[in-house]
Amino acid sequence: MKENNADEATLYVIDVATGKKSDVDVIPGTKFSSIAWTPAGDGFYYEHLPPPATPVDPNRMAHMDMRFHKLGADPAKDPIVHPEVGDPTLGIGAYLSQDGRWLVCSIEHGWTSNDIYVQDLHAKKPAWQTLVESKTARYDVSVDRGHLFVRTNEGAPHYRLLRVDPAHLDRASWQEIIPERADATMQGATVVGHALVVDYLKDVVDYPELHDEDGKLVRPIPLPGIGSMAGPSGDPDSDVMYFSYQTFTYPTEIYEESVKTGKRSTWHKLSMPIDPSKYTVDQLFATSKDGTRVPFFVVHAKDMPHDGSTPTILTGYGGFQAAITPFFASSVYPWLEHGGAWVESNLRGGSEYGEEWHRHGMLHEKQHVFDDFFAVAEELSKQGIARADKLAIYGGSNGGLLMGAALTQRPELFGAVLCEVPLLDMVRFPLFGIGKSWVPEYGSPDNADDLQALFAYSPYHHVTKGTKYPPTLILSADSDDRVDPMHARKFGAELQWASTGGPVLLRVEKHSGHGGADMVKSAVDKIADEYAFALAQLRGH
């Protein structure tokens, strides 16, 4: 179990049978991504960071390494399996095959490429071997029955799947078994039951398929409707797989399914005191400034008027390859039940349409993300869903950057802004928190061309005195070690000084990290404040 919502956490080992937390296996400074357990369950590989220092060390991420912890051993003596990455813009990840033989290390070069190294733990002297390095592409590896299965966008922006014999790791020996599709993006390929569950994303909707390990299609895996699949999970040598399904209006349901027969049953269904039958979801498309077709989802009451009068929250993210697929969030229902509509936009910078969709929303092309967002806002008005004075926008982290750019570039489009744990000073961002790790996505202010692109949209540098900015609630956290709170504080102060429009408020959550406070009450209070602020502005009281 990991605690703390920051990018790194403290890891505790808990006995599943008794629920007792181990007093020995407490490991501070673990990164929040992968933990690879041994088949016997007596230890695991993990990514380790040194504890935070005061003042904050902007190069801290350079000291990330991979370690192995044996249960009951002293974590301070955990052996280093892969040395520290040595560069704050890099990351590291661990994967162990089900049989415990193949350890895979991924060195992450931002969100566009990674190097892969493998180690045969059954060898007399295990040593790292290079699978791929120094390629401008991404590679994800699964292992079964002596083969590596590699999902990659190398030469295939929508991804394809290749099979590799560990005895012949050279690139020329890789065999393509599932080619790239032009009409859909391969979001994942997971080994379960000695078969491959391949998840395709088409217009932001999941369409999973089952393939054999030669790549041949066995059958589609039907989902109930327009929604998202998470998983699957299961063992390579087990016939049973589990996956979850959710939509914007229906809570998560977990299915158990036979790989061989396709027989499916509900393993668990989340029960909520809501009535989804009152609401519906529409997928619409807007046209961005350069002609790009941008999808978005509108969640609303079935009897919503189309006169532009519905209080609406438009959200967006647009970065770091994050595909915003249909998801259920119970916190959306109070907004819907108060007569509002909820809009989720799928902007460039994500992976909804493959790597090209991502690349056209990063580095010097970041402005495309903002243009896509403006196009969606304008389309909402054209469709009679929400005119500008009824439209609030919400985003956090990189989405908070989007909010800052939106209100400084097009303040007339919005009736209220909810800007959470934002990144706003794009000229100085690498100097604070873990900002240097985002240089591959945004660019470096130390590079003249990058600086020009960053300054062109940096929200903090484009606040103009005397402008009627929309009412804005900026939300920050006092212990955010991912996006430094200074972004929110200085931007809020500048906006208060400059704006002739609505109120500008700064809300700081105490004892909280980037993802919010751990207590449910704190999360409820925050969401209530957001909705109260938005409704007060959009309803004019």
Sequence and secondary structure as in RCSB ss.txt:
>XXXX:A:sequence
MKENNADEATLYVIDVATGKKSDVDVIPGTKFSSIAWTPAGDGFYYEHLPPPATPVDPNRMAHMDMRFHKLGADP
AKDPIVHPEVGDPTLGIGAYLSQDGRWLVCSIEHGWTSNDIYVQDLHAKKPAWQTLVESKTARYDVSVDRGHLFV
RTNEGAPHYRLLRVDPAHLDRASWQEIIPERADATMQGATVVGHALVVDYLKDVVDYPELHDEDGKLVRPIPLPG
IGSMAGPSGDPDSDVMYFSYQTFTYPTEIYEESVKTGKRSTWHKLSMPIDPSKYTVDQLFATSKDGTRVPFFVVH
AKDMPHDGSTPTILTGYGGFQAAITPFFASSVYPWLEHGGAWVESNLRGGSEYGEEWHRHGMLHEKQHVFDDFFA
VAEELSKQGIARADKLAIYGGSNGGLLMGAALTQRPELFGAVLCEVPLLDMVRFPLFGIGKSWVPEYGSPDNADD
LQALFAYSPYHHVTKGTKYPPTLILSADSDDRVDPMHARKFGAELQWASTGGPVLLRVEKHSGHGGADMVKSAVD
KIADEYAFALAQLRGH
>XXXX:A:secstr
 EE SSSEEEEEEE TTT  EEEEEEEEEEEEEEEEE TTSSEEEEEE     SS  TTGGGG EEEEEETTS G
GG  EEE    STTEEEEEEE TTS EEEEEEEETTTEEEEEEEETTSSS  EEEEE S SS EEEEEETTEEEE
EE TT TT EEEEE TT  SGGG EEEE   SSSEEEEEEEETTEEEEEEEETTEEEEEEE TTS EEEE   SS
S EEEEEE  TT SEEEEEEE SSS  EEEEEETTT  EEEEEE   S  GGGEEEEEEEEE TTS EEEEEEEE
ETT  SSSBS EEEE    TT        TTHHHHHHTT EEEEE  TTSSTT HHHHHTTSGGGTHHHHHHHHH
HHHHHHHTTSB GGGEEEEEETHHHHHHHHHHHH GGG SEEEEES    TTTGGGSTTGGGGHHHH  TTSHHH
HHHHHHH GGGG  TT     EEEEEETT SSS THHHHHHHHHHHHH SSS EEEEEETT BTTB SSHHHHHH
HHHHHHHHHHHHHTT 
